[in-house]
Amino acid sequence: MALVPSGSGSAPVIAEVEMNGGADQSATTVRATVVQASTVFYDTPATLDKAERLIAEAVGYGSQLVVFPEAFIGGYPRGSTFGFGISISLTNPKDKGKGEFQKYYAASIEVPGPEVTRLAAMAGKYKVFLVMGVIEREGYTLYCSVLFFDPLGRYLGKHRKLMPTALERIIWGFGDGSTIPVYDTPLGKIGALICWENKMPLLRTALYGKGIEIYCAPTADSRPVWQASMTHIALEGGCFVLSANQFCRRKDYPPPSEYAFAGLGEEPSPDTVVCPGGSVIISPTGEVLAGPNYDGEALITADLDLGEIVRAKFDFDVVGHYARPEVLSLVVNDKPHLPVSFTSAAEKTSVAKR
C-alpha cells in the first residue's frame, strides 16, 4: 500500500463476459492507482497533457491500472448554475447560462474522436489499463461518461452516466442500458459507475451480475459519508472498489470575470478548496487499502490481492449462493434507446440478411 503525492476504432475489442472468467486466481496482486487531481478547466489539450504526466508517474510506481475522476476531461462544473436558480425576470438569466454552456460544450470531446485516440495512445505507450472520466458530446447533447482503454492502446468502450443528479440534469443527457459494460481483462473484470448512480441498488446489481471484480467509482462527492457507500459496495459486491475524485481550488477554475462561482456565499478566494477529494481504495472485506486523502492532489496506490475476492464470496455472493431468484430478480434492458430511427435503414439490413 502506498499514498504517493503527485507532482503534478469505437467497437469494444475486449469482450464483455458474464460469470466464471475474470482474474487469474494464480496471480498474486494487481497494483492500482486512483488519481486525485483537478481538470485544467476549459482547456482540454492542457488537461490531456496533465493526464499523461499523471499516468507516467503512476506507472513509474508500478501501477497496472489507473483510474481518473468523474469528468476529468471536460471538467466538473462546480459553482456554475448555467443561469438556473439565479432569478426569474424579463431579462432571462438563462441567456447567460447559454454562454456558459457554449464554453463547456467546447471543452467536451467526441467518442470516438482525436482525444480518445490520444488517450488510447497513452494507455499503449505506458502499457496500462486506463479508466478515464470525460464529458462526451454527441450532436449537441453532453454526457458524463467513463472510457476504458487497454495496455495495447485500444479503446474498449464506455459507460454513460445513467442518472445525472440535480442540476446535472440540465447540462447532461441520460445514459441507457447499452453502456453498462464489465470487461474481462487479465487483471480481473473491470467496470464503473459514476458518482451517485453508485447509490442505485439495481444498477449495482447489474454490475454484480456481470461478475465485476474491480469496481471503479469516479465521483464528484467528497463528503465523509461517501466513504460509507464505498465500503458498503466493496462488502456487498465482494469486489475491490476504487473511487477517484478531483482535488480543486477556486484558482483551478477560470477567474470570476469568466466563470461565476455560486453556492459558497461570496466569491471564494483563489486558494479556497472547492473539492477536497477523498479518493480511496477498499478491499472486498471492507478494509481501506489507501486513502481517503483530503490533503491535495495525489496518486493513491494500493496492491490488490485478487485472492481476497474468492475469500469474500465464501460468506456472501450477492448474485450467487446468497441470491433468491425465485423471490427477487432483476431484468436489465441493455438495448440502446435512440430518439430517431429510420425504417429504410432497417429494411436495408433485412434485405442484406436474406
ChimeraX attribute file (.defattr): number of C-alpha atoms within 10 A of each C-alpha:
attribute: neighborCount
match mode: 1-to-1
recipient: residues
	/A:1	15
	/A:2	14
	/A:3	16
	/A:4	16
	/A:5	15
	/A:6	17
	/A:7	10
	/A:8	13
	/A:9	13
	/A:10	14
	/A:11	11
	/A:12	16
	/A:13	14
	/A:14	16
	/A:15	12
	/A:16	19
	/A:17	17
	/A:18	17
	/A:19	13
	/A:20	8
	/A:21	16
	/A:22	21
	/A:23	21
	/A:24	14
	/A:25	16
	/A:26	8
	/A:27	12
	/A:28	11
	/A:29	15
	/A:30	19
	/A:31	19
	/A:32	28
	/A:33	33
	/A:34	30
	/A:35	33
	/A:36	30
	/A:37	26
	/A:38	27
	/A:39	24
	/A:40	21
	/A:41	20
	/A:42	19
	/A:43	16
	/A:44	20
	/A:45	14
	/A:46	14
	/A:47	20
	/A:48	20
	/A:49	11
	/A:50	17
	/A:51	23
	/A:52	19
	/A:53	15
	/A:54	22
	/A:55	23
	/A:56	19
	/A:57	18
	/A:58	26
	/A:59	18
	/A:60	10
	/A:61	15
	/A:62	16
	/A:63	23
	/A:64	20
	/A:65	26
	/A:66	25
	/A:67	28
	/A:68	32
	/A:69	33
	/A:70	29
	/A:71	27
	/A:72	28
	/A:73	32
	/A:74	27
	/A:75	26
	/A:76	23
	/A:77	18
	/A:78	16
	/A:79	16
	/A:80	17
	/A:81	21
	/A:82	21
	/A:83	19
	/A:84	16
	/A:85	10
	/A:86	12
	/A:87	11
	/A:88	11
	/A:89	8
	/A:90	6
	/A:91	9
	/A:92	13
	/A:93	16
	/A:94	18
	/A:95	13
	/A:96	14
	/A:97	15
	/A:98	13
	/A:99	13
	/A:100	19
	/A:101	18
	/A:102	11
	/A:103	11
	/A:104	20
	/A:105	19
	/A:106	13
	/A:107	20
	/A:108	24
	/A:109	21
	/A:110	15
	/A:111	21
	/A:112	15
	/A:113	11
	/A:114	11
	/A:115	17
	/A:116	22
	/A:117	16
	/A:118	14
	/A:119	23
	/A:120	24
	/A:121	20
	/A:122	26
	/A:123	26
	/A:124	19
	/A:125	14
	/A:126	21
	/A:127	18
	/A:128	25
	/A:129	27
	/A:130	27
	/A:131	26
	/A:132	24
	/A:133	30
	/A:134	27
	/A:135	25
	/A:136	26
	/A:137	20
	/A:138	13
	/A:139	7
	/A:140	8
	/A:141	12
	/A:142	20
	/A:143	25
	/A:144	29
	/A:145	26
	/A:146	31
	/A:147	23
	/A:148	27
	/A:149	27
	/A:150	23
	/A:151	19
	/A:152	16
	/A:153	21
	/A:154	24
	/A:155	27
	/A:156	21
	/A:157	23
	/A:158	26
	/A:159	24
	/A:160	27
	/A:161	25
	/A:162	22
	/A:163	20
	/A:164	21
	/A:165	13
	/A:166	7
	/A:167	13
	/A:168	16
	/A:169	12
	/A:170	12
	/A:171	17
	/A:172	19
	/A:173	21
	/A:174	15
	/A:175	19
	/A:176	18
	/A:177	17
	/A:178	15
	/A:179	18
	/A:180	23
	/A:181	27
	/A:182	31
	/A:183	27
	/A:184	23
	/A:185	18
	/A:186	14
	/A:187	23
	/A:188	20
	/A:189	25
	/A:190	27
	/A:191	27
	/A:192	32
	/A:193	27
	/A:194	27
	/A:195	22
	/A:196	19
	/A:197	18
	/A:198	20
	/A:199	15
	/A:200	12
	/A:201	10
	/A:202	15
	/A:203	18
	/A:204	19
	/A:205	19
	/A:206	19
	/A:207	23
	/A:208	24
	/A:209	17
	/A:210	23
	/A:211	27
	/A:212	31
	/A:213	28
	/A:214	30
	/A:215	27
	/A:216	26
	/A:217	31
	/A:218	31
	/A:219	27
	/A:220	25
	/A:221	21
	/A:222	21
	/A:223	12
	/A:224	10
	/A:225	9
	/A:226	19
	/A:227	20
	/A:228	11
	/A:229	14
	/A:230	25
	/A:231	21
	/A:232	17
	/A:233	23
	/A:234	25
	/A:235	23
	/A:236	20
	/A:237	28
	/A:238	30
	/A:239	28
	/A:240	30
	/A:241	27
	/A:242	30
	/A:243	36
	/A:244	34
	/A:245	31
	/A:246	31
	/A:247	27
	/A:248	23
	/A:249	18
	/A:250	20
	/A:251	16
	/A:252	16
	/A:253	23
	/A:254	14
	/A:255	12
	/A:256	13
	/A:257	6
	/A:258	9
	/A:259	13
	/A:260	18
	/A:261	21
	/A:262	14
	/A:263	12
	/A:264	9
	/A:265	7
	/A:266	8
	/A:267	14
	/A:268	17
	/A:269	10
	/A:270	14
	/A:271	11
	/A:272	13
	/A:273	16
	/A:274	21
	/A:275	20
	/A:276	23
	/A:277	31
	/A:278	25
	/A:279	32
	/A:280	27
	/A:281	32
	/A:282	27
	/A:283	28
	/A:284	29
	/A:285	20
	/A:286	21
	/A:287	13
	/A:288	18
	/A:289	21
	/A:290	23
	/A:291	22
	/A:292	20
	/A:293	21
	/A:294	15
	/A:295	11
	/A:296	20
	/A:297	22
	/A:298	25
	/A:299	32
	/A:300	30
	/A:301	27
	/A:302	25
	/A:303	20
	/A:304	22
	/A:305	16
	/A:306	24
	/A:307	16
	/A:308	16
	/A:309	22
	/A:310	15
	/A:311	13
	/A:312	20
	/A:313	20
	/A:314	11
	/A:315	11
	/A:316	16
	/A:317	17
	/A:318	17
	/A:319	18
	/A:320	13
	/A:321	11
	/A:322	12
	/A:323	13
	/A:324	11
	/A:325	10
	/A:326	6
	/A:327	6
	/A:328	7
	/A:329	11
	/A:330	11
	/A:331	7
	/A:332	12
	/A:333	10
	/A:334	12
	/A:335	10
	/A:336	11
	/A:337	12
	/A:338	7
	/A:339	5
	/A:340	5
	/A:341	9
	/A:342	7
	/A:343	8
	/A:344	9
	/A:345	9
	/A:346	11
	/A:347	10
	/A:348	10
	/A:349	11
	/A:350	10
	/A:351	8
	/A:352	8
	/A:353	6
	/A:354	5
